[in-house]
Amino acid sequence: MNCKSTTQLLSQAQDRKLTMREKGGVTLHTIMCKGCRNYGKQVQQLSNLSKQFVEPVNLADKDKGGS
């Protein structure tokens, strides 16, 4: 697996569950590649930060005219 396919899979992993084969390839590659390992950490941090800013919508309040 090369860096391009690894970084694509690391990004996709935020939106879907990777197959066992994909997960194994990413794991093996990131063991050897510091750049992709760092990229994976950064993608995870961005995902965690963005989740902190998502405000859940309470449908009961919305029906009452609240926000």
Backbone as CSV, one residue per row, in Angstrom:
resi,resn,N_x,N_y,N_z,CA_x,CA_y,CA_z,C_x,C_y,C_z
1,MET,0.858,-1.178,0.000,0.000,0.000,0.000,0.898,1.232,0.000
2,ASN,0.531,2.229,-0.794,1.325,3.458,-0.871,0.679,4.575,-0.037
3,CYS,1.373,5.693,0.055,0.890,6.815,0.877,-0.444,7.366,0.371
4,LYS,-0.604,7.456,-0.936,-1.839,8.010,-1.491,-3.052,7.177,-1.088
5,SER,-2.967,5.857,-1.260,-4.108,5.011,-0.902,-4.322,4.973,0.611
6,THR,-3.241,5.054,1.373,-3.359,5.045,2.833,-4.065,6.295,3.333
7,THR,-3.666,7.464,2.824,-4.304,8.696,3.285,-5.771,8.752,2.857
8,GLN,-6.083,8.216,1.687,-7.486,8.162,1.255,-8.298,7.299,2.217
9,LEU,-7.757,6.151,2.587,-8.466,5.265,3.507,-8.568,5.862,4.909
10,LEU,-7.526,6.549,5.344,-7.593,7.198,6.660,-8.707,8.242,6.688
11,SER,-8.884,8.960,5.594,-9.968,9.936,5.501,-11.324,9.242,5.446
12,GLN,-11.425,8.192,4.650,-12.687,7.459,4.514,-13.098,6.794,5.823
13,ALA,-12.119,6.447,6.644,-12.404,5.783,7.914,-13.229,6.663,8.852
14,GLN,-13.248,7.960,8.616,-14.053,8.865,9.432,-15.533,8.756,9.080
15,ASP,-15.832,8.273,7.865,-17.213,8.208,7.381,-17.774,6.797,7.291
16,ARG,-16.914,5.816,7.230,-17.380,4.438,7.101,-16.402,3.490,7.771
17,LYS,-16.879,2.291,8.046,-16.033,1.275,8.645,-15.200,0.631,7.535
18,LEU,-13.890,0.581,7.735,-13.009,-0.036,6.751,-13.123,-1.554,6.827
19,THR,-12.890,-2.204,5.683,-12.879,-3.669,5.669,-11.635,-4.143,6.424
20,MET,-11.629,-5.407,6.775,-10.473,-5.970,7.481,-9.210,-5.840,6.634
21,ARG,-9.343,-6.054,5.340,-8.192,-5.949,4.436,-7.664,-4.513,4.401
22,GLU,-8.587,-3.542,4.290,-8.192,-2.131,4.275,-7.525,-1.743,5.590
23,LYS,-8.151,-2.151,6.688,-7.623,-1.829,8.016,-6.222,-2.413,8.215
24,GLY,-6.035,-3.657,7.756,-4.728,-4.297,7.866,-3.675,-3.576,7.038
25,GLY,-4.040,-3.191,5.821,-3.101,-2.465,4.968,-2.707,-1.128,5.553
26,VAL,-3.690,-0.413,6.082,-3.419,0.891,6.702,-2.518,0.711,7.920
27,THR,-2.803,-0.289,8.719,-2.001,-0.539,9.918,-0.553,-0.849,9.562
28,LEU,-0.364,-1.743,8.613,1.005,-2.088,8.209,1.737,-0.882,7.638
29,HIS,1.061,-0.112,6.824,1.705,1.050,6.217,2.060,2.106,7.269
30,THR,1.125,2.379,8.173,1.391,3.438,9.162,2.450,3.030,10.180
31,ILE,2.675,1.735,10.355,3.776,1.292,11.221,5.105,1.755,10.626
32,MET,5.191,1.712,9.297,6.452,2.035,8.622,6.557,3.498,8.194
33,CYS,5.443,4.209,8.077,5.449,5.549,7.488,5.007,6.605,8.505
34,LYS,5.962,7.386,8.963,5.672,8.414,9.967,4.738,9.491,9.416
35,GLY,4.884,9.846,8.140,4.027,10.865,7.537,2.559,10.465,7.549
36,CYS,2.276,9.241,7.159,0.884,8.774,7.153,0.356,8.585,8.575
37,ARG,1.229,8.162,9.474,0.836,8.024,10.882,0.409,9.385,11.431
38,ASN,1.202,10.430,11.131,0.862,11.784,11.572,-0.428,12.268,10.910
39,TYR,-0.587,11.975,9.627,-1.813,12.360,8.917,-3.036,11.726,9.588
40,GLY,-2.940,10.453,9.928,-4.045,9.768,10.596,-4.409,10.419,11.918
41,LYS,-3.400,10.820,12.677,-3.647,11.504,13.956,-4.329,12.849,13.729
42,GLN,-3.883,13.576,12.703,-4.466,14.891,12.411,-5.919,14.772,11.954
43,VAL,-6.207,13.786,11.118,-7.582,13.574,10.644,-8.495,13.245,11.832
44,GLN,-7.994,12.417,12.742,-8.788,12.047,13.921,-9.027,13.268,14.811
45,GLN,-8.010,14.105,14.997,-8.168,15.310,15.812,-9.179,16.269,15.193
46,LEU,-9.115,16.452,13.888,-10.081,17.322,13.205,-11.501,16.782,13.346
47,SER,-11.645,15.494,13.224,-12.963,14.879,13.369,-13.511,15.098,14.778
48,ASN,-12.660,14.890,15.773,-13.085,15.089,17.166,-13.465,16.545,17.428
49,LEU,-12.678,17.481,16.905,-12.980,18.899,17.100,-14.283,19.296,16.420
50,SER,-14.501,18.793,15.218,-15.725,19.161,14.493,-16.964,18.603,15.188
51,LYS,-16.837,17.446,15.821,-17.978,16.859,16.546,-18.352,17.705,17.756
52,GLN,-17.392,18.423,18.321,-17.665,19.273,19.479,-18.534,20.468,19.110
53,PHE,-18.514,20.871,17.847,-19.252,22.047,17.415,-20.616,21.717,16.814
54,VAL,-20.934,20.446,16.698,-22.227,20.042,16.158,-23.239,20.089,17.298
55,GLU,-24.278,20.877,17.115,-25.300,21.007,18.135,-26.480,20.115,17.765
56,PRO,-26.825,19.154,18.609,-27.952,18.276,18.283,-29.268,19.052,18.271
57,VAL,-30.134,18.680,17.356,-31.434,19.333,17.233,-32.446,18.532,18.024
58,ASN,-33.130,19.186,18.930,-34.179,18.548,19.706,-35.500,18.794,18.967
59,LEU,-36.057,17.741,18.395,-37.259,17.881,17.575,-38.448,18.392,18.374
60,ALA,-38.543,18.047,19.640,-39.653,18.522,20.479,-39.603,20.043,20.616
61,ASP,-38.427,20.602,20.819,-38.284,22.054,20.921,-38.564,22.727,19.586
62,LYS,-38.179,22.084,18.499,-38.370,22.666,17.174,-39.864,22.785,16.868
63,ASP,-40.649,21.777,17.272,-42.090,21.812,17.045,-42.787,22.913,17.846
64,LYS,-42.203,23.290,18.966,-42.773,24.332,19.807,-42.354,25.731,19.362
65,GLY,-41.529,25.801,18.323,-41.047,27.090,17.848,-39.714,27.478,18.446
66,GLY,-39.104,26.589,19.207,-37.780,26.858,19.772,-36.716,26.528,18.758
67,SER,-35.459,26.769,19.119,-34.375,26.456,18.186,-33.641,25.211,18.556
